[in-house]
Amino acid sequence: MLNIYIDADGCPVKDEIYKVAERYQLKVFVVANKYINIPASERVEMVVASSGFDAADDWIVEHAGPGDIVVTADILLAERCVKGQVRALGPKGVEFTEDSIGSAVATRELMQNLRHMGEMRGGPAPMDKKDRSRFLGKLDEIIQSLKRR
């Protein structure tokens, strides 16, 4: 069964996911370390993982399986999902695949090292309309692909 798991801490596209899930009649698990307001819907379930380090990520990896979608900006969680044959999609509409996850992890490590050395400051650019549109298009494409299986 096709479910969507949201790594919800800081996810900027939750509302878009709720709408798409409702249209396709899909179950959504909103996973975080603390309670987040969610729509009153039988299709949307809030999961509060323990407050331990990576507890939400661990819960997602334990419950998501092949045929599911995980939405996350966390490259290391995406890597774990891809290894488990779960489709992983970033909030800006970039899908993490077996072909792309290695370079994404390497880039993450490089950027982390540059920030530690003081060579770089700040994080990713904020979401814009193009990012949201790309995300919705890619989410729809993945859902259609999984439904055809």
N, C-alpha and C positions, 0 to 999 in steps of 0.2 A: 504494500500500500504506500502511496506517495504522501509523505509528510514533509512539512517545512519546519526546520529548527532555526530559531533566531538567536544568535549570540547577542543578547539584547543590550548589554551595557554599552551605551553610546551609539547604538545602531540608528542611523538617520533615516532609514527607509521602512520602519515598522508599519506605518500607516499604508504605504503602498503594498506591502506584503499582505496585510489584512484584506485589502480590497481584492487583490488577485486571488487569494485563497478562497474568499467568499464566492467569487465568480466560478472558480473551478471546483468548489465544494471540498476543499482540502483542509486537513487538520494542521494547525500551527502551534508549535511549542515555543513559548517565549521564555528563554532560560537566562537567569541572571543570579547574582549573589544577594540581591535584595528585591523586594516586591516592586513591580512597575505596574502602573495602571494599564489595563488592557480593555479592549472592547467587550461588552457583554455579549458573548457568542459561544455557542456550544462547540464551535470549531477552533476557538482560541483558548489555550491553556497556559497559565502562568506556572513556571517551575522555578522555585527558589532553591538553588543549590547551596550547599553549606558554604561558609565563608572562607574555606581553605583556599590556598593558592591553586588556581586553575580548576576549581571545583565545577564551575559551570561548563568549562571546556570538557572536562572528564565526563560529565553527565551527558553532554551532547554526543561524544564519541561512543559511549556505552549504549545509547539508545538509537542513534541514527544508523541506517543500514543502506545497502545498495537499493537504489530506487527512491531515495530521499534526497532532499536539498538542505544544505546548511548555508545560511547567510551570515557571513562574518568578515570583519576587517583584520582579524587575527591570522597572520600568515602561518604560524605554527599550528593553530587549530585547523586551518585549511589543509595543511600538509597531512595531518592525522586523518582527516576526512577522506582526502584523495587516496591515501593508502588503504582505507577501508572501502573503497569504491563508492563513496558517497559524493554526490555532486556538490561542489563548494563554490559559492558566488560571493564576490565582494560587493559592498554597497554602492560602488560606482559602476557596476555592471561588468566587471572583469571576472570571468570564470577561471578558477584555478584547476589545472589539469595535470596529468602525469608529465606532460611535456613542459609545462610552464612553472610548476611548483618549485623545482630545484633552483631556478634563477631567481624566483621571488624570495625564497629563503636566503639565498646568498646576498641579494640586494638589501634585505632587511638587516642582515648582520653587518654589512658594510655601512649602512646608514647609522646603525646603532653605535658602531665604533667611531664614526665621524662625529656624532653628537657627544660621545664621551670625551673625545679629544678637543671639543670646543670648536670644531671646524664648521659645524652646522647647528642651526637653532630652528626651533619650530617643528611642526608636523606637516601632515599632508594638507593640500589645498582644500578649502571648504567645498561642500557639495554645491553644485549649481543645477540648473534645469536640464542641461545636456546629460549630466551624470545620472539624474533621476530617470530620464527618458531611456538612456542606455541600460540602466538597471532593469526597468520594466520590460524592455524588449528582450533582454537576455533571460530574465526569469520566465517569461512567456515561452521563449524558445526551448528552454530546458524542460519545462513542464510538458510541452507538446512532445518533445523527444522521449521523455519517460513514459508518457501515456501511450505512445506508439509501440512500446516494447511488449 
